[in-house]
């Protein structure tokens, strides 16, 4: 069988000899492993006979994103950082692997390219189980093989490529939700049939806060170690957004100000909000949130149809793929539904088209 790139990479690591000598140490760590936590010492000793143990120095790449995967690893000692390339092909830290945790299971099972790269952050000791060795276990140790397969299925179903975004995403949803509810208290509420200016922001803010609480809770109970370390946060964008926000607050134009002054102030406030959104997380998260703000700004001058189109197109731009045909169809459907529901169904007084056309 031809040597794969992954096996060639493993061959460059320092082999630590008989893996059975590490069985006791592995067993002491299984409480941290969703995969092996139900294995006893005898089963771990038997499993170790089919593994190999290596030491990787700091900075050594153990798994490379995009390579065909044919093994999984169990970290005995050290710390491993997981990186994934972003849109500009720059590596971005998405997870940390601590002793007692396994990695690389999915590609070993399905044979798909590696989802991310695993790099030793310090001197690491890892136990490696290859796909060929797993096949041997299934044939030679039927009971043990069945148990490994069952645990793999259960573990993968519980944490299919989760990441550490939940914590900050939950906090951000809660903050913006509560913010909408607080600001809207200055306006009349109305009811579901005759909505006042505060009705929709209050309901939307409440739903956003509840959703954020659920996401935040999941961030604490998920299997990801240290979610705070894997969610991007850019302080300089927060600082810039706050500065522009303060300037926008103290330079609000009067009612009789020129159209140019009002447009300039709206753009200044919009940039401030954009910077605050962009400080948290990946582009897909803050682009969608900013699209909602653009919708709010554009609704009155552009009308419901064009504002809805902007909402859909900007939100779609933040996704992994942007397909003009699908996005255009979705925008048309959502715009028609919005006009039918809010203008003709609920009778809300809002422009359907730009005010200059009506």
C-alpha positions in Angstrom: 0.0 0.0 0.0 1.4 3.4 -1.0 2.4 5.6 2.0 0.0 8.4 2.5 1.1 12.0 3.4 -0.3 11.5 6.9 1.7 8.3 7.5 4.8 9.9 6.2 4.2 12.7 8.7 3.8 10.2 11.5 7.0 8.4 10.5 8.9 11.6 11.2 7.7 11.7 14.8 9.6 10.1 17.7 8.3 6.6 18.3 8.1 5.8 22.1 8.3 2.0 21.8 5.9 -0.5 23.3 2.5 1.2 23.6 1.4 -1.2 26.4 3.6 0.6 28.9 1.3 3.7 28.5 -2.0 1.8 29.1 -2.2 2.8 32.8 -1.6 6.4 31.9 -4.2 6.4 29.2 -6.7 4.8 31.6 -6.1 7.6 34.1 -7.2 10.1 31.5 -10.3 8.5 30.1 -12.6 10.5 32.4 -11.9 13.4 30.0 -12.6 11.4 26.9 -16.2 11.0 25.6 -14.8 8.1 23.4 -13.1 6.0 26.1 -14.8 7.0 29.3 -16.7 3.7 29.5 -13.6 1.5 29.0 -12.0 -0.4 31.8 -8.2 -1.0 32.3 -8.3 -4.4 30.7 -9.9 -3.0 27.6 -7.5 -0.1 27.4 -4.5 -2.6 27.7 -6.0 -4.7 24.9 -6.6 -1.6 22.8 -3.1 -0.3 23.4 -1.7 -3.4 21.6 -3.1 -2.0 18.4 -1.9 1.6 18.8 1.4 3.4 18.4 2.7 6.1 20.7 4.6 9.1 19.4 6.1 12.3 20.7 5.7 15.5 18.7 7.8 18.6 19.4 6.4 22.2 19.7 5.1 23.5 16.4 5.0 20.1 14.7 2.1 19.6 12.4 0.3 16.3 13.3 -2.7 16.6 11.0 -3.0 18.9 7.9 -6.2 20.3 6.7 -7.3 18.8 3.4 -5.2 15.6 3.7 -7.0 12.3 3.4 -7.4 11.0 7.0 -6.6 7.4 8.0 -5.9 7.6 11.8 -7.2 9.2 15.0 -5.2 10.3 18.0 -5.5 10.4 21.8 -3.5 13.1 23.6 -1.7 11.7 26.6 0.5 14.7 27.4 0.9 18.3 26.2 -1.5 20.6 24.3 -2.6 20.7 20.6 -4.0 23.7 18.8 -6.6 23.2 16.0 -6.4 25.6 13.1 -8.7 26.1 10.1 -8.0 28.3 7.1 -10.4 31.3 6.7 -11.5 32.9 3.4 -8.1 34.5 2.9 -6.4 31.1 3.5 -4.9 32.4 6.8 -4.9 29.9 9.7 -7.4 30.6 12.5 -7.5 29.0 15.9 -10.8 27.2 16.4 -10.1 24.7 19.2 -7.7 23.5 21.8 -7.1 19.8 22.6 -6.1 18.9 26.2 -4.8 15.6 27.6 -7.5 12.9 27.6 -9.2 14.1 24.5 -9.2 12.4 21.1 -9.0 14.0 17.7 -9.3 13.0 14.0 -12.1 10.5 14.5 -14.3 11.7 11.7 -11.9 11.5 8.8 -10.7 8.1 10.0 -14.2 6.8 9.8 -15.5 8.5 6.6 -12.3 8.9 4.7 -13.0 12.6 3.9 -10.3 15.2 3.8 -9.3 16.6 7.2 -11.5 19.4 8.4 -8.7 21.3 10.1 -5.0 21.2 11.0 -3.7 20.0 14.4 -0.4 21.4 15.6 1.5 20.7 18.8 1.5 23.8 21.0 4.1 22.2 23.2 5.8 18.8 23.5 3.1 16.3 23.1 2.6 12.5 23.6 -0.1 11.0 21.4 -1.5 7.5 21.0 -2.4 6.8 17.4 -5.0 4.3 16.1 -5.1 3.8 12.4 -8.0 2.7 10.2 -6.2 -0.5 9.4 -5.6 -1.2 13.1 -9.3 -0.6 13.9 -10.2 -3.1 11.2 -7.9 -5.6 12.8 -9.6 -5.0 16.2 -13.0 -5.7 14.7 -11.8 -8.9 13.2 -9.6 -10.2 16.0 -11.3 -8.7 19.1 -15.0 -8.6 18.1 -16.4 -7.4 21.5 -13.8 -4.6 21.8 -14.3 -3.6 18.2 -18.1 -3.4 18.5 -17.7 -1.3 21.7 -15.3 1.2 19.9 -17.6 1.5 17.0 -20.6 2.1 19.2 -18.8 4.8 21.2 -17.6 6.5 18.0 -21.1 6.7 16.7 -22.5 8.1 20.0 -19.6 10.6 20.3 -19.8 11.9 16.8 -23.6 12.3 16.9 -23.2 14.5 20.0 -20.5 16.8 18.8 -20.4 16.9 15.0 -17.7 19.5 14.4 -18.9 21.8 17.2 -16.8 24.9 17.9 -16.4 27.5 20.6 -18.6 30.3 19.0 -21.6 29.6 21.4 -20.3 31.6 24.3 -19.7 35.0 22.6 -22.6 34.5 20.2 -25.0 33.9 23.1 -23.7 37.0 25.0 -24.1 39.2 21.8 -27.6 38.0 21.1 -28.6 38.7 24.8 -27.0 42.2 24.7 -28.7 43.3 21.5 -32.0 41.7 22.5 -32.1 43.5 25.8 -30.9 46.7 24.1 -33.8 46.6 21.6 -36.3 46.1 24.5 -34.8 49.0 26.6 -34.7 51.5 23.7 -38.2 50.6 22.5 -39.7 51.5 25.9 -39.7 55.2 24.9 -42.4 54.5 22.3 -46.0 53.3 22.3 -46.4 49.5 22.4 -49.8 48.9 20.8 -51.0 45.3 20.3 -50.7 42.4 17.8 -53.4 43.8 15.5 -52.4 47.5 15.7 -48.7 47.4 16.4 -47.1 50.5 17.9 -43.6 51.6 17.2 -42.3 49.6 20.2 -44.1 46.4 19.5 -41.9 44.7 16.9 -38.5 45.8 18.5 -39.7 44.5 21.9 -40.9 41.2 20.6 -37.8 40.7 18.4 -35.5 41.7 21.3 -37.2 39.3 23.7 -36.9 36.4 21.2 -33.3 37.4 20.5 -32.5 37.4 24.3 -34.1 34.0 24.8 -32.2 32.6 21.9 -29.0 34.1 23.2 -29.5 32.5 26.6 -30.0 29.1 25.0 -26.8 29.5 22.9 -24.9 30.7 25.9 -25.9 27.8 28.0 -24.9 25.4 25.2 -21.5 27.1 25.2 -20.9 25.9 28.8 -22.2 22.3 28.4 -20.5 21.5 25.1 -17.4 19.4 24.8 -15.3 22.2 23.6 -12.4 23.2 25.9 -12.1 26.9 26.6 -14.7 28.5 24.3 -13.4 31.9 25.0 -10.1 31.1 23.3 -11.6 30.0 20.0 -14.0 32.9 19.2 -12.4 35.9 17.5 -12.6 39.2 19.4 -11.1 42.4 17.9 -10.8 45.1 20.6 -9.7 47.8 18.2 -12.9 47.5 16.2 -14.9 47.9 19.5 -12.9 51.0 20.3 -13.4 52.5 16.9 -17.1 51.7 16.9 -17.5 53.4 20.4 -15.7 56.5 19.3 -17.7 56.9 16.1 -20.9 56.1 18.1 -20.2 58.9 20.6 -19.5 61.3 17.7 -22.8 60.3 16.0 -24.7 60.7 19.3 -23.5 64.3 19.9 -23.8 65.4 16.3 -27.4 64.4 15.6 -28.9 66.7 13.0 -32.0 68.8 13.7 -35.3 68.2 11.9 -34.6 71.1 9.6 -31.1 70.0 8.7 -30.2 69.4 5.0 -30.7 66.0 3.4 -26.9 65.8 3.0 -26.4 66.3 6.8 -29.0 63.6 7.6 -27.5 61.1 5.1 -24.0 61.8 6.5 -25.1 61.2 10.0 -26.9 58.0 9.1 -23.7 56.7 7.4 -21.6 57.7 10.4 -24.0 55.8 12.8 -24.1 52.9 10.4 -20.3 52.6 10.3 -20.1 52.7 14.1 -22.6 49.9 14.4 -20.8 47.9 11.7 -17.5 48.2 13.6 -19.1 47.0 16.8 -20.7 44.0 15.1 -17.5 43.1 13.2 -15.5 43.0 16.5 -17.2 39.7 17.4 -16.8 36.4 15.6 -16.7 35.4 11.9 -17.9 37.5 9.1 -21.1 35.4 8.7 -22.3 36.4 12.2 -21.8 40.2 12.0 -22.8 40.5 8.4 -26.3 39.1 9.2 -26.7 41.4 12.2 -25.6 44.4 10.2 -28.0 43.5 7.5 -30.8 43.9 10.0 -29.6 47.4 10.8 -29.4 48.3 7.1 -33.0 47.1 6.8 -34.1 49.4 9.6 -32.3 52.4 8.0 -33.5 51.7 4.5 -37.1 50.8 5.2 -38.5 54.4 5.3 -36.7 55.9 2.3 -36.5 52.8 0.1 -39.7 51.1 1.0 -40.4 47.5 2.2 -39.6 45.8 -1.1 -36.1 47.2 -1.7 -35.2 47.2 2.0 -36.1 43.5 2.2 -34.0 42.8 -0.9 -31.0 44.5 0.8 -31.6 42.4 3.9 -31.5 39.2 1.9 -28.6 40.1 -0.3 -26.4 41.4 2.5 -27.2 38.4 4.7 -26.4 36.0 1.9 -23.1 37.7 1.3 -22.0 36.6 4.8 -22.6 32.9 4.0 -20.2 30.3 2.6 -21.6 30.6 -0.9 -23.4 33.4 -2.8 -25.5 32.3 -5.7 -27.2 35.2 -7.5 -30.1 33.1 -8.8 -31.1 31.5 -5.5 -30.6 34.8 -3.5 -32.7 36.8 -6.0 -35.5 34.2 -5.8 -35.4 34.3 -2.0 -35.5 38.1 -1.9 -38.5 38.2 -4.3 -40.4 35.6 -2.2 -39.6 37.3 1.1 -40.5 40.8 -0.2 -43.9 39.5 -1.6 -44.6 37.8 1.7 -43.7 40.9 3.8 -45.9 43.2 1.7 -48.8 40.7 1.9 -48.4 40.2 5.6 -47.5 43.6 7.0 -49.0 46.1 4.6 -52.2 44.3 3.4 -52.7 41.8 6.2 -52.0 43.9 9.3 -52.5 47.3 7.6 -49.2 48.7 8.8 -48.5 52.2 7.5 -45.2 51.7 5.6 -43.9 52.5 2.2 -43.9 49.6 -0.3 -41.7 51.4 -2.8 -39.4 54.4 -2.4 -41.3 57.5 -1.1 -40.4 59.4 -4.3 -42.3 56.9 -6.4 -45.5 57.1 -4.3 
